[in-house]
């Protein structure tokens, strides 16, 4: 009996030993593989050496005989590096470690896999060159290396993977051409190599991939014509070539791609017309041709694409009418035709598209009324028609039958009232009806639309008041009611808009005081109540709006002193208190507004000294205007610390003492108006002051003339030159001075006309990142590509002189060569005085100008409203300007008569577009200058002389300027020539035009 017990004990002991030591070889390989990884969340905790085999471990798959065949460790937050020990698993078929944080190069000896069919390393941090050694794993059927940092070229050895069916290498840093050996992959079904830096044309051998179904090469630098040879790929269902450098016309052979379901060729440089053969693609579901240079009409045959779900032809140059045949595509859910040159009526047949969810026809020349059939589209959620010439009323039941979320009909000629059922289902998020001729009160159903986040009704004829019902809009982030006929008080319940970021109420008839409850709007970034009838003191509670960046209280009847708490608004970039009846001293606490770029306080009754704390506002750039007040004392010398300041207005005060030399050392200054004070001494003889007109120092009896050895009074500025002064001498210098002064007044026309006209139009706010990421409204950036401010600095050599391609009255233009090889023109703007600034933000102005679309007007790509610079990004014109052709030094080509005629004709077409196709810039001008109005620079020689005494801008002013350009074309002479060059001021006869070289 004892011996039996002993035997049982011994057997049990040996079983335990066997169990502890029985982990098979493949398990040990996996444990060694695990040692190279980091597992912070212990997702591989089940990998234990105490197990007999790894088949029950996380992510491990085995055969019945415990042979490891698959490793699936995707999405486990693993890091570390990849060990090549894993190659010793002889039966491994699938290896997937995607969606982790594994780094380092892919091991060189990864070619030892014998049976591997799927290798997925996507979405990690692998780097190094493309792993050529993987091309020796000839058993591979799926190779996924996407979303890593792999660089170098795709090797020719890729052709060894003759069994490969899927190749996913997108989102890396691959360069070079696609190797011709790709044609050896006869079984290849999917190629996804987008978002790299591949270049050159598509290899012809790719057509030998007979089984190819998906060809994805988007976001590269591939070039050449449309790859018509791909029509040989009869199984091709997805052709994805967007955002490359392809050019030329889309050929009629596109109709031979009969299996296509997705055609994405947007964001290239394709030109010409859309071939009617596009209608042969009966299986096509998604057609994306936007952001090219396509012209001509939309072929009616497109209506034969009966299975289409999404069609986007936006941002081209398409003309003609919208074909009614589009109404035949019964499954269509998205139709984007915006930003073209389409005209005519909106076809009512589009109202038959019962599945339509997203319709955008904005930024065209469409006329007529909005088809009433649209109000019956049950699935319509996004409906945009802004910036057209539409007339009539808004369909009365729009929004009553669908879950409408976005509705934008701004910048048209619509009349009537807002439909009362527009937010029937409480889904409306974005409503923009600005810049129309709408009238009446805001319907109650809209005031109680709890889903609403953006309500933009500016520039209409709406009446009524801000009723308490508005406070039910708890999710509202933007309320824009500017330039209407609203009246009454701003209710104290406005403090209930706790999510509000923009409150724009300017140019109305509001009365009373700003309620102190405004301080509850802690998210508020922009607050504009300018040009109303508000009075009383500025509530100190505004200092609680700590995210406020733009505050405009100008042109009201505010009184009392400035609350010191405004100095707590550390994010403030613009502060406008001009043209009120404010009194007292300017508080020194304003010196704490470290991010302020513009300070406008002119036209009040401030007294006392200029606080020295204003010298701490080192971010001031656009303007410092405290003119037309009762300020006394001397000018603080530390204003010389404002190294970026462009415009300084201290005129019409009672300032005394000498002009600090530090002011004259501000090289950034373009305008410095110190006139009508009690200044004494000598104007500092610095380059800054030397280039300024003497009127900036007039009206200071004790001030000495620059560069003279004696003092006398400057005459006060008058509205016209003094004839007696003209008769005192006949020197050319005096005549030049008179002409310069006259031309300086004339030069106000263009910029004033543009700035006033764009006030009439709606901003289109887009949120994009800068570096570092700004708060709301901190910086606006509307780029053509994903450019940052630092990219532009690098591309222009820090705005070096070598990159300058032209200088004008508004600023300097630089040639910018971006890292992707694209060349754009960057205009760095000069200062904008208070009078030249529109009430809307710089962002609104530029986004409006960006919607001008005409073949003869240089396209605006975007802009950067940066703390250091205001930049505008234009299409780069490689052949230069007309001025360079006529007056430049280049001698490479000749402008014959036909060329000059074409130039004149093209300019006339562009001018006609601006005058008649909605904009009518000159028609919109009706500007009266306030006492805080600043001078604006312009282009000498091109402005109508009557502007100097009428200060009115009309169509005739533009026509006069165009006439000067015509004379310049005919004669080859510049409109302004120095008298000492021998040219007479006026010429009664025109010389024969000579051959001009460029």
C-alpha positions, 0 to 999 in steps of 0.5 A, spaced: 500 500 500 505 504 501 509 503 495 502 504 491 502 511 494 509 512 493 508 511 486 502 515 485 506 521 488 512 520 483 508 520 477 504 526 479 511 530 480 514 528 474 507 530 470 508 537 474 515 537 471 513 535 464 507 541 464 512 546 467 517 545 461 512 543 455 511 550 452 513 549 445 518 552 440 513 556 437 511 559 444 518 561 446 519 564 439 513 569 441 515 570 448 522 572 445 518 577 440 514 580 445 520 582 449 521 587 443 515 590 444 512 595 450 505 593 452 503 599 457 496 596 457 498 589 459 494 587 453 499 581 452 498 578 459 495 572 457 502 570 454 505 566 459 511 561 459 507 556 463 502 554 458 504 548 453 502 552 447 500 559 445 494 557 441 490 561 447 494 567 447 491 574 445 491 575 438 494 568 436 491 563 431 493 556 430 492 549 427 489 543 430 496 541 431 498 547 435 502 550 429 501 558 429 498 560 423 496 567 425 498 573 429 493 579 430 495 584 435 492 590 431 489 596 436 493 594 442 497 600 443 503 596 443 510 600 442 517 598 441 520 595 435 519 589 431 523 583 432 525 578 426 525 572 430 518 572 428 520 569 421 522 563 425 514 561 425 514 556 419 507 556 418 505 563 419 500 565 414 497 572 417 501 577 421 497 584 423 500 589 428 496 595 425 494 601 429 499 601 434 505 605 436 511 600 433 517 604 431 524 603 428 525 600 421 522 594 418 527 588 419 532 587 413 531 579 414 524 579 414 525 575 407 525 569 411 517 568 411 516 561 407 508 561 407 506 568 409 500 571 405 498 577 409 503 582 412 499 588 415 504 593 418 499 599 417 498 605 422 504 605 426 511 609 426 515 605 422 521 609 418 526 607 413 527 606 406 521 601 403 523 594 405 526 591 399 527 584 402 519 583 403 519 583 395 522 576 396 516 573 400 513 571 394 507 568 397 505 574 399 497 576 397 496 582 401 502 587 403 499 593 407 505 598 409 500 604 409 500 610 414 507 610 416 514 614 415 517 610 410 521 613 404 525 612 398 522 609 392 518 603 390 523 598 388 523 594 381 523 588 385 516 589 387 515 585 381 517 579 384 510 578 388 507 575 383 501 572 387 500 579 390 492 581 390 492 588 395 498 593 395 496 598 400 502 603 401 499 610 402 500 615 407 508 615 407 513 619 404 515 615 398 518 618 392 520 617 385 516 614 379 511 608 379 516 602 377 514 599 370 515 592 374 508 593 377 505 590 370 508 583 372 503 583 378 497 579 374 493 578 380 493 585 383 486 587 384 487 593 389 493 599 389 492 604 394 499 608 394 496 615 395 498 621 399 506 620 398 510 624 393 510 619 387 512 623 381 512 622 373 507 619 369 503 612 370 507 607 367 504 604 361 505 597 364 500 598 369 495 596 364 497 589 364 494 588 371 488 585 368 485 584 375 485 591 377 479 593 380 481 599 385 487 604 383 488 609 388 494 614 387 491 621 390 495 626 393 501 625 389 505 629 384 503 624 378 503 628 371 501 627 364 494 627 360 488 623 363 491 616 362 486 613 357 490 607 356 487 604 363 480 603 359 484 596 357 482 594 365 475 592 364 474 590 371 476 597 374 471 600 378 475 605 382 479 610 379 482 615 384 487 620 381 485 626 385 490 632 387 495 630 382 498 634 377 494 631 371 493 636 365 489 636 359 482 634 356 478 629 359 478 624 353 471 622 350 474 615 351 472 616 358 466 612 356 469 606 355 471 605 362 464 601 363 465 598 370 467 604 373 463 606 380 468 611 382 471 616 378 475 621 382 479 626 378 478 632 382 484 637 384 488 637 378 489 641 372 484 638 367 481 643 362 477 643 356 470 640 356 466 634 360 465 629 354 458 627 353 461 620 353 461 621 360 453 619 360 455 611 358 458 610 365 451 607 367 454 603 373 458 610 376 456 612 383 460 617 385 463 622 380 468 628 383 471 633 378 471 639 382 477 644 383 480 643 375 479 648 370 474 645 366 469 649 361 464 649 357 457 646 359 455 640 363 453 635 358 445 633 358 448 626 357 450 626 364 443 624 366 444 617 363 448 616 369 442 613 372 446 609 378 449 616 380 449 617 388 454 623 388 456 628 383 461 634 384 463 638 379 464 645 383 470 650 383 471 649 375 469 654 369 463 651 367 458 655 363 451 655 360 445 652 364 444 647 369 441 641 365 434 639 367 436 631 365 440 631 372 433 630 374 433 623 371 438 621 376 433 618 381 438 616 387 442 622 387 443 624 394 449 629 393 449 635 387 455 640 388 455 645 382 458 651 386 463 656 384 462 656 377 459 660 371 453 657 371 447 662 369 439 661 367 434 658 372 435 653 377 431 647 373 425 645 377 426 638 375 431 638 380 425 638 385 424 630 383 430 628 386 427 625 392 433 622 395 437 629 395 440 630 401 446 635 399 445 641 394 450 646 393 449 651 387 452 657 390 457 662 387 454 662 380 450 667 376 444 663 377 437 667 376 430 667 376 426 664 383 427 658 387 423 652 385 418 651 389 419 644 388 425 644 393 420 644 399 417 637 398 424 634 398 424 630 404 431 628 405 434 635 404 439 637 409 444 641 406 441 646 401 446 652 399 444 657 394 448 663 396 452 668 392 447 668 385 442 673 382 436 669 385 430 673 385 423 672 388 421 669 395 423 663 399 419 657 398 414 658 403 414 651 406 422 650 406 424 646 412 417 644 413 418 637 410 425 635 411 430 635 417 434 641 414 440 642 418 444 647 413 440 653 409 444 658 406 441 663 401 445 669 402 448 674 397 442 674 392 436 679 391 431 675 395 425 679 397 419 677 402 419 674 409 423 668 412 418 662 412 415 661 419 416 653 418 423 653 416 425 650 423 419 645 423 423 639 426 428 643 430 434 640 426 436 647 423 443 648 425 446 653 420 441 659 417 444 664 413 440 669 409 444 675 409 445 680 403 438 680 400 432 684 400 428 680 406 424 684 410 419 683 416 420 680 423 423 674 425 418 668 425 417 666 432 418 659 429 426 661 428 426 664 435 425 658 438 429 653 434 433 650 439 438 646 435 440 653 431 447 654 432 449 660 427 444 665 425 446 670 420 441 675 417 445 681 416 445 686 410 437 686 409 431 690 411 429 686 417 425 690 423 423 688 430 427 687 436 431 682 440 425 679 444 426 675 450 424 669 445 431 669 442 434 667 449 431 660 448 436 659 442 441 656 448 446 653 442 447 659 439 454 660 437 453 666 432 448 671 431 449 676 426 444 681 425 448 687 422 446 692 417 438 692 418 432 696 421 432 692 428 430 697 434 429 697 441 433 695 447 438 690 447 435 685 453 438 683 459 436 676 457 442 676 452 446 674 458 443 667 457 446 666 450 452 662 454 455 659 448 455 665 444 461 666 440 459 672 435 454 677 436 454 682 431 449 688 431 452 694 428 448 698 423 441 698 426 437 702 430 438 699 437 437 704 443 439 704 450 445 701 454 449 695 453 446 691 459 451 688 464 449 681 463 453 681 457 459 679 462 455 672 462 458 671 455 464 668 457 465 664 450 464 671 446 470 672 441 467 678 437 462 683 439 460 689 434 454 694 436 457 700 432 453 705 428 447 704 433 444 709 438 446 706 444 448 711 450 450 710 457 457 708 460 461 702 457 459 696 462 465 694 466 462 687 466 465 686 459 471 685 462 469 678 464 468 676 457 475 673 457 475 670 450 473 676 447 478 678 441 474 683 437 470 689 440 467 694 436 463 700 440 464 705 435 459 710 432 454 711 438 453 715 444 457 712 449 459 717 455 463 716 461 470 713 462 473 707 459 472 701 464 479 699 467 477 692 467 477 692 459 485 691 460 483 684 463 481 682 456 488 679 454 486 676 448 483 682 445 486 683 438 481 689 436 478 695 440 474 700 437 471 706 441 472 711 436 466 716 435 463 716 441 462 722 447 467 718 452 471 722 457 476 722 462 483 719 461 485 713 457 486 708 463 493 705 463 490 698 464 490 698 456 497 697 456 496 690 458 492 688 452 499 684 449 495 681 443 492 688 441 493 689 433 489 695 432 486 700 437 481 706 435 479 711 440 479 717 435 473 722 436 472 722 443 473 727 449 479 724 452 483 728 456 490 728 460 496 725 458 497 719 453 499 713 458 506 711 457 503 704 458 501 704 451 508 703 449 507 696 452 502 694 446 508 691 442 503 687 438 500 693 435 500 693 427 494 696 424 493 702 427 494 706 434 488 712 433 487 717 439 486 723 434 480 728 435 480 728 443 483 733 448 489 729 450 495 734 452 502 733 455 508 730 451 508 724 446 511 718 450 518 716 448 516 709 449 511 709 443 517 707 439 517 700 442 511 699 437 516 696 432 510 693 428 506 699 428 504 701 421 499 707 422 499 712 428 494 718 429 495 723 434 492 729 430 487 734 433 489 734 440 493 739 445 499 735 445 506 739 446 513 738 447 518 735 442 516 729 437 520 723 440 526 721 436 524 714 437 517 715 433 521 717 427 525 710 428 519 706 427 521 703 420 514 700 420 510 706 420 507 708 413 502 713 416 504 718 422 499 724 423 501 729 428 497 735 425 493 740 429 497 740 436 502 744 440 508 740 438 515 744 438 522 743 436 524 740 430 521 734 426 526 728 427 530 727 420 529 720 419 528 716 413 521 715 416 519 722 417 522 724 410 518 720 406 511 723 409 507 729 407 508 735 410 501 735 412 502 730 417 505 735 421 501 741 420 498 746 425 503 745 430 506 753 430 512 751 434 515 745 429 521 746 425 521 744 418 525 737 416 532 739 414 531 746 415 535 751 419 529 755 422 522 754 424 515 756 421 508 754 422 506 749 417 499 751 414 493 748 416 490 743 411 485 745 406 481 742 401 484 745 395 491 748 394 493 755 395 493 758 388 497 764 391 502 759 393 503 756 386 504 763 383 510 764 388 515 760 383 515 756 377 520 751 380 519 744 377 519 742 385 513 746 387 509 743 381 511 736 382 509 737 389 502 740 387 501 734 382 503 729 388 498 732 393 492 732 388 494 725 386 495 723 393 487 725 394 485 721 388 489 715 390 483 714 395 478 711 390 480 703 389 481 701 396 476 705 399 471 702 393 473 695 394 473 695 402 466 698 402 463 694 397 466 687 401 462 690 407 456 688 403 458 681 403 457 675 407 463 672 411 464 665 410 468 662 416 472 656 416 476 654 422 483 651 420 489 650 424 495 655 424 501 653 429 500 654 434 493 653 434 489 659 435 483 660 439 476 662 436 478 668 431 485 668 433 487 668 426 484 666 420 487 662 414 484 660 408 489 657 404 489 653 397 493 648 400 495 646 408 500 652 408 502 655 415 505 662 416 512 659 417 511 655 410 510 662 407 516 665 411 520 659 408 518 659 401 519 667 400 526 667 404 523 671 410 520 675 405 527 677 402 528 682 397 530 677 392 523 674 392 520 681 390 516 680 384 512 687 384 511 693 389 504 697 389 500 702 393 497 696 397 503 692 399 509 688 396 508 682 392 513 676 393 514 669 389 513 663 394 516 656 392 512 651 396 515 645 398 511 641 394 514 645 388 507 649 387 509 657 386 504 662 388 504 669 389 504 672 396 502 680 397 504 683 404 499 688 405 501 695 408 497 699 413 489 700 413 487 706 417 481 706 421 477 709 415 479 704 410 477 698 415 471 695 414 466 694 419 467 687 418 473 683 420 479 682 415 477 675 414 470 677 412 473 681 407 478 676 404 473 671 404 468 675 400 474 677 395 475 670 394 469 668 391 470 673 385 471 668 379 472 670 372 477 668 367 481 675 367 481 676 374 487 673 378 484 668 382 485 669 390 487 662 393 487 665 400 490 669 406 493 669 412 491 674 418 497 673 422 499 677 428 506 679 424 503 680 417 497 680 413 498 676 407 494 675 401 495 669 397 494 669 389 495 665 383 502 666 380 502 669 374 509 667 371 509 671 365 509 678 369 504 684 369 502 688 363 506 694 367 512 689 366 511 688 359 510 695 357 515 698 361 520 693 364 527 691 362 526 684 359 527 684 351 525 677 350 518 678 346 514 683 342 507 686 344 504 686 337 497 690 335 493 683 336 496 682 343 495 689 345 488 688 343 486 682 346 489 685 353 484 690 352 479 686 351 480 681 357 481 687 361 474 690 359 471 683 360 473 683 367 471 690 369 464 689 366 464 683 370 465 687 376 460 692 374 454 688 372 455 681 375 453 682 382 459 686 385 458 693 381 464 695 386 463 703 384 455 702 385 456 700 392 460 706 394 457 712 398 462 713 403 462 719 408 469 721 412 468 721 419 473 725 423 477 719 425 478 717 417 485 715 415 488 717 409 489 711 404 494 710 399 492 708 392 495 708 385 498 714 382 496 716 375 490 711 374 484 715 378 479 720 375 481 727 377 473 729 379 474 724 385 479 729 389 473 734 390 467 730 390 470 724 394 465 720 390 466 713 387 462 711 381 462 707 375 465 713 371 471 713 376 473 705 374 472 707 366 477 713 367 482 708 370 481 703 364 482 709 359 488 710 362 490 703 361 488 703 354 492 710 353 498 706 356 497 700 351 497 704 345 502 709 347 507 705 351 508 711 356 507 710 363 501 715 366 506 718 371 513 721 368 517 725 372 518 732 369 525 732 369 525 726 364 523 731 359 516 729 358 510 734 358 505 734 363 499 733 358 500 732 351 495 734 345 498 728 340 499 721 341 505 718 338 505 712 334 506 706 338 512 702 338 514 695 338 515 694 345 519 688 348 518 684 354 
